[in-house]
Amino acid sequence: MHRKPLAAGVLIAIIVVAVQALLVPLFAAPAANLAPHDLPVAVAGPPALTVQLEAAHPGAFAVHPVADATAADAAIKDRDVYGAILVTPAGPEVHIASAASPTVAALLTQAAAGLGPQVPVRDVVPFDADDARGAGFAGGFLPLAITSLLAGVLVFLLVRRRAARLLALLSYAVLAGFSVAAVQQGWLDILPGGYFAVAAAVGLFALAVSAAMTGLAAVLDRGGLGLGALVIFLVGNALAGIAAAPELLPQPWGELGQWLPIGAGASLLRSVAYFDGGGAAFAVAVLSAYAIGGLLLTLIGRRGLAPADATAAPQHSDDRPDLVPAA
């Protein structure tokens, strides 16, 4: 009599433990195996310096030869490279951009010690003074991703008409952009850059996540909600490399993370806030694809959840013992 509920409970436990076993390495493995893989670095100096760097760290760096320190700093600010190793008449020096990745900046700073004693290290693009280690930047992005995912789910569940869903998604993106930019710049004062540029970057990310969730649910019903939460949030967050860098994650997972909204959104906001939009084109293209695709799926999808299938036939009065007439 109670075998089916007991079996269902055991099956749920097995499924949850299996998912847990997959999620733990998904989050832990990239963090535990951080190492540079073709990390773009500018080098200005004799060819022997490039040979020495590649021999000491095979496969770690993608070397971009530049003429001098000015060209190296320009490449850093355009986000073509993470830093530069230079040989000048005064001796070797290293240029970093902690705003691009504090982890990479620390890695290059350590590499400077191998060039000789007291090699100067110059931070070309530092983090904001009120967020010197970038913890506020990384920590502030996760709540935005969660609320954007939740907004997409709620729009699908609570708004029935397709036109109203589009309006709700666009309204959420605009409001999220302006409010998050106001909080991080005006209240917390941890994010530099132009207010409207930062608001536009945040708004595009918010629209990409929320529209993708609503669109997937409109087309795939409950399966769309699960797929969106799994791919966009769980996998996307694990592979985003927000606090590190995509090139430090095991490949191809680091590169894959930049094709998902969270990785692209963090890259776009970093570019807009600290690099005057340098290196933002790819992230804008990725987020625009999710936003437009999500809106199109919302237009062609269903209006609400499909009714659940009945699991048991209705009982008649003569099937229930308590309604059988007494003899």
C-alpha positions, -999 to 999 in steps of 0.1 A, spaced: 0 0 0 28 24 9 54 10 -15 49 36 -43 54 67 -20 84 50 -4 99 42 -38 92 78 -50 110 92 -20 140 70 -25 141 79 -62 141 116 -54 169 112 -29 190 93 -55 184 120 -82 193 149 -58 225 131 -47 234 124 -84 229 161 -93 249 171 -62 277 148 -72 278 165 -106 276 201 -93 304 198 -67 331 191 -93 315 216 -117 322 244 -91 352 230 -73 373 217 -102 378 250 -121 386 268 -88 411 241 -77 429 240 -111 435 276 -119 465 279 -143 472 301 -173 463 287 -207 473 310 -237 470 340 -214 475 371 -237 505 391 -225 524 418 -243 562 417 -245 585 445 -254 622 435 -256 647 413 -274 634 381 -290 653 361 -264 628 374 -238 599 358 -256 618 326 -260 627 326 -224 591 332 -213 577 304 -235 604 280 -224 598 287 -187 560 285 -190 551 263 -220 515 269 -232 508 294 -204 511 327 -224 501 339 -258 528 365 -264 519 397 -283 551 415 -293 549 453 -289 573 482 -297 575 499 -263 557 506 -230 533 530 -247 521 503 -271 519 478 -242 497 501 -221 474 507 -251 470 470 -256 462 466 -219 436 494 -220 420 479 -252 418 445 -233 439 428 -260 463 416 -232 462 413 -194 496 428 -188 530 433 -202 566 424 -196 590 451 -207 628 455 -210 636 492 -210 670 510 -208 664 513 -171 659 476 -168 630 452 -168 595 461 -156 560 446 -155 527 463 -163 495 448 -150 458 457 -149 443 445 -117 408 456 -129 410 430 -157 418 402 -132 433 404 -98 444 368 -100 463 374 -133 478 406 -118 491 386 -89 505 360 -113 524 385 -133 536 403 -102 551 369 -91 566 365 -125 583 399 -121 605 384 -93 620 360 -118 633 389 -139 656 402 -112 657 419 -79 632 447 -72 616 447 -107 590 476 -107 554 466 -112 530 493 -125 492 489 -123 479 505 -155 442 499 -148 436 494 -110 403 487 -93 383 515 -78 399 528 -45 368 517 -26 370 482 -40 408 477 -42 407 439 -44 376 437 -67 356 417 -42 327 441 -45 326 438 -83 326 400 -81 301 398 -52 277 423 -67 272 403 -99 257 372 -84 226 389 -69 219 405 -103 221 371 -120 197 355 -94 172 383 -96 172 384 -134 166 346 -135 138 350 -110 123 379 -130 122 357 -161 104 329 -142 79 352 -127 71 370 -160 63 336 -175 42 323 -146 23 355 -138 19 374 -171 -3 357 -196 -4 378 -227 27 378 -249 28 415 -255 26 421 -218 55 398 -212 76 417 -237 68 449 -219 75 434 -185 109 421 -196 119 453 -212 107 473 -182 127 451 -158 159 455 -179 157 493 -179 149 495 -142 175 470 -133 202 489 -153 195 523 -137 190 510 -102 220 487 -100 242 514 -115 229 539 -90 235 515 -61 270 505 -71 282 540 -81 261 564 -60 256 544 -28 284 519 -25 308 538 -47 327 507 -59 322 510 -96 337 537 -119 328 545 -154 300 566 -170 266 561 -153 246 556 -184 272 532 -199 272 511 -168 234 511 -167 232 500 -203 256 471 -197 237 460 -166 203 464 -184 215 443 -214 227 415 -191 194 416 -171 174 414 -203 195 385 -217 190 364 -186 153 372 -179 142 370 -216 161 337 -221 143 322 -190 109 334 -201 114 323 -237 127 288 -228 97 283 -205 73 295 -231 86 269 -256 96 240 -234 72 245 -204 86 231 -171 115 217 -189 125 252 -201 125 265 -165 148 236 -154 171 239 -185 174 277 -181 183 274 -144 209 247 -151 227 262 -181 223 299 -175 228 300 -138 245 269 -124 269 261 -153 272 297 -164 282 308 -129 307 281 -124 324 288 -157 322 326 -157 356 332 -142 345 365 -127 371 366 -99 398 350 -120 399 350 -158 386 327 -185 421 318 -195 429 305 -160 401 279 -161 406 245 -176 399 246 -213 376 246 -232 354 254 -201 368 289 -196 360 298 -232 326 282 -230 318 303 -200 321 335 -221 294 322 -245 269 321 -215 252 352 -201 270 354 -167 305 352 -182 296 377 -210 278 400 -186 307 402 -162 331 408 -191 309 436 -205 305 454 -172 343 452 -165 350 466 -200 325 495 -196 334 504 -160 372 502 -162 383 502 -199 361 527 -216 344 499 -235 376 482 -247 371 446 -256 333 447 -252 322 437 -287 321 400 -282 302 402 -249 276 426 -264 271 402 -293 266 372 -270 242 391 -246 222 405 -276 218 371 -290 203 358 -257 181 388 -253 167 388 -289 164 350 -289 146 350 -256 121 377 -268 114 358 -300 108 326 -281 85 345 -258 64 357 -288 60 323 -303 57 303 -271 27 293 -250 10 316 -225 13 295 -194 22 262 -179 6 232 -196 -19 215 -173 -4 185 -155 -16 151 -166 -40 133 -144 -23 105 -125 -54 88 -112 -89 82 -126 -117 98 -107 -134 76 -81 -170 68 -83 -193 65 -53 -194 27 -55 -155 26 -54 -153 43 -20 -160 20 10 -173 49 31 -201 56 6 -213 20 2 -248 17 17 -250 -4 48 -266 -39 44 
